[in-house]
Amino acid sequence: MTDETSHEASGHEASDALDNRRQVLYWRLLARIFDHEEQTGLESVSLAVVEDLGLPPALLDPDASVDSVVQRHPELAAEFDGLMVPEPEEDGVRDRAAEVRRAALASKVLLNVFAARPGTVTAGQLSRWQSDADRLEKALGCRPGELRGGRAGGGPKTGQEISREIGPELAAIEGDLVHRMHLREVLADPHLASRLTPSMSLIEQLLRDKDNLSGVALANAKALIRRYVEQLTEVLRTQVEKASAGELDRSVPPKRVFRNLDLDRTIWKNLTNYSPAEERLYVDRLYYRHTGRKTTPQRLIVVVDQSGSMVDSMVNCTILASIFAGLPKVDVHLIAYDTQALDLTPWAQDPFETLLRTKLGGGTDGTVAMALAQPKIAEPRDTVVVWISDFYEWRSQELFESMAAVHRSGAKFIPVGSVTSSGRGSVNPWFRERFKDLGTPVISGHIKKLVHELKTFLG
C-alpha cells in the first residue's frame, strides 16, 4: 500500500468515525423523544461524544432549558442562533467535525421542544417550553414565535419554508401544554401568572374562558391579552408601513419640518453661494421632500369567522383592522360571526376591547354576517370587503350568491382562507373553485399578502 493510498484510507476512516458520532447523537434524540426512559448505552456513548467536543454535559439533560445552558456557557449563544439554517458546502467538501458539533447542539433544542412529558403542566414548565421553542425558531433563522403563528421548492429549505411543515406541529404542542395547565388556578396567583408568556394558544384559552373568570384571575387574563395584542400590533404595523402606498401628491406643498428636509437638493441648489475664502456655504433657500400621498375616502369592511377553527385569524384581523382604522380617510367596519353576527365597528380602533367582546366557538352561518355587511356598501367603487373564513358553511349556495353580488356591484371582494403568521390554512374546496371562477381567488393565508392587497387598494 502506497503512502497516498494509506493516507486516503485513513481519511475515510476518520470521516466514517465522525459520521458514526453524529448518528449516535440523533439515535439518542429519537429514543428520548419516543421513550422518556434512558437508554444506558446511547447515553454513555453520547456523553463521551459531547465531552470530546468540549461541550457541557448539560446538553444531554432533558430537564435543563437551552437558556440555562447558555447562561452557564455564554460562548454557545451565537452557535444556537441560525444553527439549523442550511450552509453551502465549500468546494463540495463537508466539514464533518462541525456537523457533529451542530448535531449535539441541535439535539438539545429538538429534544426540549418535542419531548413534552405527559401530565399536568405548571406555568413554569410552559414558560420554559416556550423559551426553548423560541430557541428552535431562531435556530431555523426565524423570529421567536414566528413558526407557531404568534408574530413562512426545491433546493435547501429556509426557515420560512420549514415553518410550513413544522409550524402547525409546534402550535399544536403548545396548545396541548396550555390545555393541560390548570389555567384558572394559575391566573388566580399573580406570581404564577407573571411567569406566563403570551402566545396564540394561551390567548385562545383566555378568550374561551374569560366569561368564567373574575377578580384577580380576570385582571391577569386581560393583562396577558393586552401584552400579546401590543406585541403583535407592532409586528403588523411594521408590515403595513412597508407595504405599497399611494402616489405622492405634488399639488400639496411639502411640510417644512426637519424630517422632510432634502439635504442633497438644498446643497446642490445653493452651491453658487459657496465662499472659497471662508470655506463656507451660505444657504438662501431650504428644499423639502413631498411626503403627502394621493388618497380618497375608502371603506374597509372586514368580516371574520370567529368559530373555533379561526381563532388566530380573529386575533390577527382584529389587530389589523385597528391599524387601518388609524389611517387617514379609511372608514373601517368590523364584523365577527359564527351562527350569529356581531358588529364590532364601535371598537375597531381598540383590538383589546374588540377581542374581549368576541365569543369563540359554535358553527358558522355567513349569511347573518352578510346581512350586516351589505348595507354598509354605500359606494361600491370605494369599498373593499375582506372575508376571512375556512368557508365550511351551513348555507353555502346562498352565501356564495350574495358574495358574487357584492363583487358584481363594483366593490372589491377579497376572500381569505385564514390569516396566520405561518400562512397555513384550510379552505372548503367548493368555495375555492367558485371564487376562482368568479375572478376573486382565495388569498393565501399569509398575512403579508393581505396587507399588500389592502394597501394597494387603499393607497
C-alpha positions as CSV (number, residue, x, y, z in Angstrom):
1,M,0.0,0.0,0.0
2,T,1.4,3.4,-1.0
3,D,1.6,6.4,1.4
4,E,-1.0,8.1,-0.7
5,T,-3.4,5.2,-0.6
6,S,-2.8,4.8,3.2
7,H,-3.5,8.5,3.8
8,E,-6.7,8.2,1.7
9,A,-7.8,5.2,3.7
10,S,-7.1,6.9,7.0
11,G,-9.2,9.9,5.8
12,H,-12.1,7.7,5.0
13,E,-11.9,6.0,8.4
14,A,-11.9,9.4,10.2
15,S,-14.9,10.5,8.2
16,D,-16.8,7.3,9.0
17,A,-16.0,7.8,12.7
18,L,-17.4,11.3,12.6
19,D,-20.5,10.2,10.8
20,N,-21.0,7.5,13.4
21,R,-20.7,10.0,16.2
22,R,-23.4,12.2,14.6
23,Q,-25.7,9.2,14.1
24,V,-25.3,8.3,17.8
25,L,-26.5,11.7,18.8
26,Y,-29.5,11.6,16.6
27,W,-30.4,8.0,17.6
28,R,-30.3,9.1,21.2
29,L,-32.6,12.1,20.3
30,L,-35.2,9.8,18.6
31,A,-35.0,7.3,21.5
32,R,-35.6,10.0,24.1
33,I,-38.5,11.7,22.1
34,F,-40.4,8.4,21.9
35,D,-39.4,7.0,25.3
36,H,-38.6,9.2,28.2
37,E,-36.6,6.4,29.9
38,E,-32.8,6.5,29.4
39,Q,-31.1,4.0,27.1
40,T,-27.9,3.4,29.0
41,G,-25.7,2.5,26.0
42,L,-26.8,5.5,24.0
43,E,-26.5,7.9,27.0
44,S,-22.9,6.8,27.8
45,V,-21.7,7.0,24.2
46,S,-23.4,10.4,23.7
47,L,-21.8,11.7,26.8
48,A,-18.4,10.6,25.5
49,V,-19.0,12.4,22.2
50,V,-20.2,15.6,23.9
51,E,-17.2,15.7,26.3
52,D,-14.8,15.0,23.4
53,L,-16.2,18.0,21.6
54,G,-15.5,20.2,24.6
55,L,-19.3,20.8,25.1
56,P,-21.0,20.8,28.5
57,P,-22.7,17.5,29.6
58,A,-25.8,19.7,30.4
59,L,-26.7,19.4,26.7
60,L,-27.8,15.9,27.5
61,D,-30.0,16.8,30.4
62,P,-33.6,17.0,29.2
63,D,-34.6,19.0,32.4
64,A,-32.2,21.8,31.6
65,S,-33.5,24.6,29.3
66,V,-31.4,25.9,26.5
67,D,-31.4,29.3,28.2
68,S,-30.0,27.8,31.4
69,V,-27.2,26.1,29.3
70,V,-26.4,29.4,27.6
71,Q,-26.4,31.3,30.9
72,R,-23.7,29.0,32.2
73,H,-21.8,28.8,28.9
74,P,-22.4,32.2,27.1
75,E,-19.9,31.3,24.4
76,L,-22.6,28.9,23.0
77,A,-25.2,31.6,22.4
78,A,-24.0,32.6,19.0
79,E,-23.8,28.9,17.9
80,F,-27.5,28.3,18.7
81,D,-28.7,31.2,16.6
82,G,-29.2,30.1,13.0
83,L,-27.9,26.6,14.0
84,M,-30.2,24.7,11.6
85,V,-30.1,27.1,8.6
86,P,-28.5,25.0,5.7
87,E,-25.0,26.2,5.0
88,P,-23.5,25.9,1.5
89,E,-20.5,23.4,1.2
90,E,-17.2,25.0,0.3
91,D,-15.9,23.4,-2.9
92,G,-18.2,20.4,-2.2
93,V,-16.3,19.5,0.9
94,R,-18.2,18.6,4.1
95,D,-16.9,19.7,7.4
96,R,-17.9,16.5,9.3
97,A,-16.4,17.7,12.6
98,A,-18.5,20.8,12.5
99,E,-21.6,18.6,11.6
100,V,-21.1,16.5,14.8
101,R,-20.9,19.7,16.9
102,R,-24.1,21.1,15.3
103,A,-25.8,17.7,15.9
104,A,-25.0,17.9,19.6
105,L,-26.4,21.4,19.9
106,A,-29.4,20.8,17.6
107,S,-30.3,17.6,19.5
108,K,-30.6,19.6,22.7
109,V,-33.0,22.1,21.2
110,L,-35.1,19.5,19.4
111,L,-35.3,17.2,22.5
112,N,-36.5,20.1,24.7
113,V,-39.2,21.1,22.3
114,F,-40.5,17.8,21.0
115,A,-40.2,15.5,24.1
116,A,-43.1,17.1,26.0
117,R,-43.9,14.9,29.0
118,P,-47.5,13.9,30.0
119,G,-49.4,15.1,33.0
120,T,-50.3,18.4,34.4
121,V,-48.3,21.4,33.2
122,T,-47.2,24.2,35.5
123,A,-46.8,27.9,34.5
124,G,-43.0,27.4,34.9
125,Q,-42.9,24.4,32.6
126,L,-45.0,26.2,29.9
127,S,-42.7,29.2,30.1
128,R,-39.6,27.0,29.8
129,W,-41.0,25.2,26.8
130,Q,-41.9,28.5,25.1
131,S,-38.3,29.7,25.6
132,D,-37.0,26.5,24.1
133,A,-39.4,26.9,21.2
134,D,-38.1,30.4,20.7
135,R,-34.6,29.0,20.5
136,L,-35.7,26.4,17.9
137,E,-37.2,29.1,15.8
138,K,-34.1,31.3,16.0
139,A,-32.0,28.2,15.1
140,L,-34.1,27.9,11.9
141,G,-33.5,31.5,11.1
142,C,-36.9,32.8,12.2
143,R,-38.1,35.3,14.8
144,P,-39.3,33.9,18.1
145,G,-43.0,32.9,17.8
146,E,-43.0,33.1,14.1
147,L,-43.4,29.4,13.3
148,R,-46.2,29.0,15.9
149,G,-48.2,31.7,14.2
150,G,-48.0,34.2,17.0
151,R,-45.9,37.0,15.4
152,A,-43.4,31.3,6.1
153,G,-39.3,24.5,-3.9
154,G,-36.7,22.9,-4.4
155,G,-33.2,23.2,-3.0
156,P,-32.1,23.9,0.6
157,K,-35.0,25.0,2.7
158,T,-35.0,28.3,4.5
159,G,-36.6,28.7,8.0
160,Q,-39.6,30.3,6.3
161,E,-40.2,27.2,4.1
162,I,-39.6,24.8,7.0
163,S,-42.2,26.7,9.0
164,R,-44.9,25.4,6.6
165,E,-44.1,21.9,7.8
166,I,-43.4,22.2,11.5
167,G,-45.1,25.5,12.4
168,P,-48.6,23.8,12.9
169,E,-47.0,21.0,14.9
170,L,-45.2,23.5,17.2
171,A,-48.5,25.3,17.7
172,A,-50.3,22.0,18.4
173,I,-47.7,21.1,21.1
174,E,-48.0,24.5,22.7
175,G,-51.8,24.3,22.6
176,D,-51.7,20.9,24.3
177,L,-49.4,22.2,27.1
178,V,-51.8,25.1,27.7
179,H,-54.8,22.8,27.7
180,R,-53.1,20.6,30.4
181,M,-52.3,23.5,32.6
182,H,-54.8,24.4,35.3
183,L,-55.1,27.9,33.8
184,R,-57.7,29.3,36.2
185,E,-55.7,28.4,39.3
186,V,-52.5,29.9,37.6
187,L,-54.3,33.1,36.8
188,A,-55.6,33.5,40.3
189,D,-52.0,33.5,41.6
190,P,-50.2,36.8,40.5
191,H,-46.7,35.1,40.9
192,L,-47.6,32.2,38.6
193,A,-49.5,34.4,36.2
194,S,-46.4,36.6,35.8
195,R,-44.5,33.6,34.5
196,L,-46.8,33.0,31.6
197,T,-45.6,34.0,28.2
198,P,-48.4,35.2,25.9
199,S,-48.9,33.0,22.8
200,M,-51.7,32.3,20.3
201,S,-52.6,29.1,22.1
202,L,-52.7,30.9,25.5
203,I,-54.8,33.8,24.1
204,E,-57.2,31.3,22.6
205,Q,-57.8,29.6,26.0
206,L,-58.1,33.0,27.7
207,L,-60.7,34.2,25.2
208,R,-62.7,30.9,25.5
209,D,-62.7,31.0,29.3
210,K,-62.9,34.8,30.0
211,D,-66.6,34.6,31.0
212,N,-65.7,32.2,33.8
213,L,-63.0,34.4,35.3
214,S,-63.4,37.1,37.9
215,G,-61.3,39.2,40.2
216,V,-57.6,38.7,40.2
217,A,-57.8,35.9,37.6
218,L,-59.8,38.1,35.1
219,A,-57.4,41.0,35.6
220,N,-54.4,38.8,34.9
221,A,-56.1,37.3,31.9
222,K,-56.8,40.8,30.5
223,A,-53.2,41.8,31.2
224,L,-51.9,38.8,29.2
225,I,-54.2,39.5,26.3
226,R,-53.2,43.2,26.2
227,R,-49.5,42.2,26.2
228,Y,-50.0,39.9,23.3
229,V,-52.1,42.4,21.4
230,E,-49.4,45.1,21.8
231,Q,-46.6,42.8,20.7
232,L,-48.5,41.6,17.6
233,T,-49.6,45.1,16.8
234,E,-46.0,46.3,16.5
235,V,-45.2,43.5,14.0
236,L,-48.3,44.1,11.9
237,R,-47.9,47.9,11.9
238,T,-44.4,47.4,10.5
239,Q,-45.8,45.3,7.7
240,V,-48.4,47.9,6.9
241,E,-45.8,50.7,6.8
242,K,-43.6,48.6,4.5
243,A,-46.4,47.8,2.1
244,S,-47.1,49.9,-1.1
245,A,-48.9,53.2,-0.7
246,G,-50.5,55.8,-3.0
247,E,-48.6,58.1,-5.3
248,L,-47.0,61.3,-3.9
249,D,-49.3,64.3,-4.2
250,R,-47.2,67.1,-5.6
251,S,-50.1,69.5,-5.7
252,V,-49.8,69.9,-1.9
253,P,-46.8,71.9,-0.7
254,P,-44.4,69.7,1.5
255,K,-44.4,70.2,5.2
256,R,-41.5,72.4,6.3
257,V,-40.3,70.2,9.1
258,F,-36.7,68.9,9.6
259,R,-37.6,65.2,8.8
260,N,-38.7,66.3,5.3
261,L,-35.6,68.3,4.6
262,D,-34.0,67.3,1.3
263,L,-30.3,68.0,2.2
264,D,-28.8,66.9,-1.1
265,R,-31.0,69.2,-3.1
266,T,-30.6,72.1,-0.7
267,I,-26.8,71.8,-1.0
268,W,-26.9,71.5,-4.8
269,K,-29.2,74.5,-5.3
270,N,-27.1,76.7,-3.1
271,L,-23.6,75.8,-4.5
272,T,-23.4,79.2,-6.2
273,N,-23.3,80.7,-2.7
274,Y,-20.2,78.9,-1.7
275,S,-17.3,81.1,-0.4
276,P,-13.9,79.5,-1.1
277,A,-12.1,82.1,1.0
278,E,-14.3,81.4,4.0
279,E,-14.8,77.7,3.1
280,R,-18.5,78.2,3.9
281,L,-21.8,77.6,2.1
282,Y,-24.4,80.2,2.5
283,V,-28.0,78.8,2.2
284,D,-30.6,81.1,0.7
285,R,-33.4,78.5,0.5
286,L,-34.2,75.2,2.0
287,Y,-35.8,72.4,0.0
288,Y,-38.2,69.8,1.4
289,R,-39.4,66.4,0.1
290,H,-43.1,65.8,-0.7
291,T,-44.5,63.1,1.6
292,G,-48.2,63.6,1.2
293,R,-49.9,60.9,-0.9
294,K,-53.0,61.0,-3.0
295,T,-55.8,59.3,-1.1
296,T,-59.6,59.2,-1.4
297,P,-62.0,58.2,1.3
298,Q,-62.2,54.4,1.3
299,R,-64.4,52.0,3.3
300,L,-62.9,48.8,4.5
301,I,-65.3,46.1,5.7
302,V,-63.7,43.2,7.5
303,V,-65.8,40.1,8.1
304,V,-64.1,37.4,10.2
305,D,-65.3,33.9,11.2
306,Q,-64.9,33.6,14.9
307,S,-65.7,29.9,15.1
308,G,-63.2,27.7,17.0
309,S,-61.1,26.9,13.9
310,M,-60.4,30.5,13.2
311,V,-59.0,31.9,16.5
312,D,-55.7,33.0,15.1
313,S,-57.4,34.8,12.2
314,M,-59.8,36.5,14.6
315,V,-56.8,37.9,16.6
316,N,-54.8,38.9,13.6
317,C,-57.6,40.6,11.7
318,T,-58.9,42.4,14.8
319,I,-55.5,44.0,15.2
320,L,-55.0,44.6,11.5
321,A,-58.4,46.3,11.3
322,S,-57.4,48.6,14.2
323,I,-54.2,49.6,12.4
324,F,-56.1,50.5,9.2
325,A,-58.7,52.3,11.3
326,G,-55.9,54.6,12.4
327,L,-55.0,55.6,8.8
328,P,-56.4,58.9,7.4
329,K,-59.5,58.7,5.2
330,V,-60.1,55.0,5.8
331,D,-63.5,54.1,7.2
332,V,-63.1,50.6,8.9
333,H,-66.0,48.3,9.8
334,L,-65.5,45.0,11.6
335,I,-68.0,42.2,11.8
336,A,-67.5,38.8,13.6
337,Y,-69.7,35.8,13.2
338,D,-70.4,32.2,13.9
339,T,-74.1,31.3,13.8
340,Q,-74.8,34.9,14.9
341,A,-73.2,38.1,13.7
342,L,-71.7,40.9,15.9
343,D,-70.9,44.4,14.6
344,L,-67.7,45.4,16.4
345,T,-67.2,48.6,14.4
346,P,-67.5,50.9,17.5
347,W,-64.4,49.2,19.0
348,A,-62.5,48.7,15.7
349,Q,-59.7,51.1,16.8
350,D,-59.1,49.1,20.0
351,P,-58.3,45.4,19.3
352,F,-58.1,44.6,23.0
353,E,-61.7,45.8,23.7
354,T,-62.8,44.1,20.5
355,L,-61.3,40.7,21.5
356,L,-63.0,40.9,24.9
357,R,-66.3,41.1,23.1
358,T,-65.9,38.1,20.9
359,K,-67.3,34.7,21.7
360,L,-65.3,31.9,20.2
361,G,-66.8,28.6,19.1
362,G,-70.0,27.4,17.6
363,G,-71.0,26.7,14.0
364,T,-70.8,29.0,11.0
365,D,-73.6,30.8,9.1
366,G,-72.1,33.6,6.9
367,T,-75.5,34.8,5.7
368,V,-76.1,36.5,9.1
369,A,-72.8,38.4,8.6
370,M,-73.7,39.3,5.1
371,A,-76.9,40.8,6.3
372,L,-74.8,43.2,8.4
373,A,-72.2,43.8,5.7
374,Q,-74.3,44.6,2.6
375,P,-76.0,47.7,4.0
376,K,-72.6,49.2,4.7
377,I,-71.6,49.2,1.0
378,A,-72.8,52.7,0.1
379,E,-70.2,53.5,-2.6
380,P,-69.2,50.1,-4.1
381,R,-66.2,51.5,-6.1
382,D,-64.7,52.9,-2.9
383,T,-65.4,49.8,-0.8
384,V,-63.3,46.7,-0.1
385,V,-64.8,43.7,1.6
386,V,-62.4,41.3,3.2
387,W,-64.0,37.9,4.2
388,I,-61.8,35.7,6.4
389,S,-63.0,32.1,6.9
390,D,-62.4,28.5,6.1
391,F,-65.8,28.7,4.3
392,Y,-67.2,25.5,5.7
393,E,-70.7,27.0,5.8
394,W,-74.2,25.8,6.6
395,R,-75.9,27.7,3.7
396,S,-73.1,27.6,1.1
397,Q,-75.0,28.4,-2.1
398,E,-77.0,31.3,-0.6
399,L,-73.9,32.8,0.9
400,F,-71.8,32.5,-2.3
401,E,-74.6,34.1,-4.4
402,S,-74.6,37.1,-2.1
403,M,-70.8,37.3,-2.3
404,A,-70.9,37.2,-6.1
405,A,-73.5,40.0,-6.0
406,V,-71.1,42.2,-3.9
407,H,-68.3,41.5,-6.4
408,R,-70.6,42.4,-9.4
409,S,-71.7,45.7,-7.7
410,G,-68.1,47.0,-8.2
411,A,-66.9,46.6,-4.7
412,K,-63.6,44.8,-4.3
413,F,-64.2,41.4,-2.6
414,I,-61.2,39.6,-1.1
415,P,-61.8,36.1,0.3
416,V,-59.0,34.9,2.6
417,G,-58.6,31.4,3.8
418,S,-57.1,32.2,7.1
419,V,-54.7,34.9,8.4
420,T,-51.8,33.5,10.3
421,S,-48.1,34.3,10.5
422,S,-47.1,30.9,9.2
423,G,-49.6,31.1,6.2
424,R,-51.1,27.7,6.6
425,G,-54.9,27.2,6.5
426,S,-57.7,25.0,5.1
427,V,-60.4,26.2,2.7
428,N,-63.6,24.5,1.6
429,P,-62.7,23.2,-2.0
430,W,-66.3,24.0,-3.1
431,F,-65.9,27.7,-2.3
432,R,-62.3,27.8,-3.5
433,E,-63.3,26.7,-7.0
434,R,-66.2,29.1,-7.3
435,F,-64.1,32.1,-6.1
436,K,-61.6,31.2,-8.7
437,D,-64.3,31.1,-11.4
438,L,-65.6,34.4,-10.1
439,G,-62.2,36.0,-10.6
440,T,-61.6,36.5,-6.9
441,P,-59.3,33.7,-5.9
442,V,-58.8,33.0,-2.3
443,I,-55.7,34.7,-1.0
444,S,-53.0,32.5,0.6
445,G,-53.2,32.7,4.4
446,H,-50.0,34.6,4.9
447,I,-50.9,38.0,6.5
448,K,-48.3,39.9,4.4
449,K,-50.3,39.2,1.2
450,L,-53.5,40.5,2.7
451,V,-51.6,43.7,3.9
452,H,-50.3,44.2,0.4
453,E,-53.7,43.8,-1.2
454,L,-55.3,46.3,1.2
455,K,-52.6,48.9,0.9
456,T,-52.7,48.6,-2.9
457,F,-56.5,49.3,-2.9
458,L,-56.5,52.0,-0.2
459,G,-53.2,53.7,-1.3
